[in-house]
Amino acid sequence: MGWMSDETGLGKRAANFVPLTPLSHLRRAALLYPDYEAMVYGQIRRSYREYHARCSRLSSALAGLGVMPGDVVATLLPNVPAQAEAHFGVPACGAVLNTINTRLEPDTIAYIFDHGGAKIALVDTPVLPVVEAALALMEGPAPLLIEVNDDAAGYPATGRYQTYEAILEQGDDTFEWIMPEDEWESLALNYTSGTTGRPKGVVYHHRGAYLMTMGTALSWQMVRHPRYLTIVPLFHCNGWNHTWMVPLLGGTVICCRDVTAKNIYDAIADENVTHFGGAPIVLNSIVNAKPSDRRPFDHTVEVFTAGAPPPAATLRAIEPLGFNVMQVYGLTETYGHVTECTWHSAWDGKPEDERFAIKARTGVHMPMAEDITAMDPKTMIQTPKDGSTQGEIMIRGNTVMKGYLKNPEATEEAFRGGYFHSGDIALQHPDHYLQIADRAKDIIISGGENISSVEVEGVLMTHPAVLLCAVVAKPDDKWGEVPCAFVELKDDATADETEIIAYLRARLAGFKTPKHVAFQELPKTSTGKIQKFELRAAAKAL
């Protein structure tokens, strides 16, 4: 018997076991950095004392409106201060935060409201008409809408709803935060477009988000008081959990409502931005910015890029402009990024082409992940690390979701064999670095947004002239890729590209609408399955 065989009295207790939660970061920052700048948005400057007080007032006001622990509070907001405050204020009253993509159409928003059961929704003024249309399509009880107006951006309150600031005035800044009793308690609910038409509700716990913040700070080699620019929408994996992380370091969140090259350059020059995350399309816009939109700055900006593998050419073009870019990879189901293309100094002397080819790899697992590798999804056997054999990216660790809300079958399927099945296809190099070869077959990633081809096809099939259709990704210089539709018309039916695009635009969000429509007989297998790989090649050649 070992000397530790008798553990009598060595159990967990209040003094030595505290549930992990990112809420702890802001509570600590308010004590440690009360007068430091926590939040910047245009003319707005708020200290950690004010940030914490506003989050407390939001919690108190939500509780006063009847929000109970475990209830869902939704937001449909761009990256404005209210969206960051909701990340702390909603869970601090025990509720679950459901950030909804502001670019979705009413039908999908109605589905998310119904499925998630949001009690309250904080809504950006310009998004109100879409949300009101969604409420009319709902089957269950509608959430109470609270309007988040933005006078400085030209969006004054409509007067139809209580405003966010009025709600905060009803709150108490000494409200006692409801911290989780169990770190497995749900913190956030994020809907992913996935590969099927209806989005799935991905549930995060407090523990995963806490570990995500710790691991990210380490991987990004962040020092105290970073100045972080919010380019990744906070409705994508909760902004990759970065807003929860910044108070850990006593840093400043700089809100960016409209992501343009000019606004990015202005923020770097005027606000001394040190870090941001963004899809390759954001890097492209910086590289291709008009001379009049560029601003000189004398420090290196650290950038995480994800959403689609960045082309080596983009990395080569952006680095001389003052940006150090590291590719990261993840999914909604993994709280955001969980791999990093960590750079080794031994690569410094390699020829430029080779250097940027390495930088374009997907990388290895970050410290908060336990194991990420490529396997045969049927046998769960490791694929050879030979730089050519392809397998599916499998992920295991504490920053993998609890599962899909109200969908135990999909959860079981995603977790079979003890790993999360990403659906992304990659090869692995001898040094363990992964490199995505193909994405979850048919998902189209346009400007960092996931588009389900099945959903677009479902709408396209309702057009009276369409017999068969398939939607695939077409490479695009600006967006990375855009949806491209291939249509087989019914006998004696007629339709042209303009008509089809107009039909879809009336029924889908703009970013989901195909930019090209080709009319042809669709290639099929002997059993009648449409061969999308052939169509992808055709789309590329268009």
Buried (B, 14 or more C-beta within 10 A) or exposed (E): EEEEEEEEEEEEEEEEEEBBBBBBBBBBBBEEBBEBBBBBBEEEEBBBBBBBBBBBBBBBBBBBBEBEBEBBBBBBBBBBBBBBBBBBBBBBBBBBBBBBBBBBBBBBBBBBBBBBBBBBBBBBBBBBEBBBBBBEBBEEEBBBBBBBBBEEBEBEBEEEBBBBEEBBEEBBBEBEBBBBEEBEBBBBBBBBBBBEBBBBBBBBBBBBBBBBBBBBBEBBEBEEBBBBBBBBBBBBBBBBBBBBBBBBBBBBBBBBBEBEBBBBBBBBBEBBBBBBBBBBBBBBBBBEBEEEBBEEBEEEBBBBBBBBBBBBEBBBBBBEBBBEBBBBBBBBBBBBBBBBBEBEEEEEEEEEEEBBBBBBBBBBBBBBBBEBBBBBBEEBEBBEBEEEBBBBBBBBBBBBBBBBBEBEEBBEEBBEEEBBBBBBBBBBBEEEBBBBBEBBBBBBBBBBBBBBBBBBBBBBEEBEBBBBBBBBBBBBEEBBBBBBBBBBBEEEEEBEBEEBBEBBEEBBBEBBBBBBBBBEEBBBEEEEEBEBEBBBEBBEEE
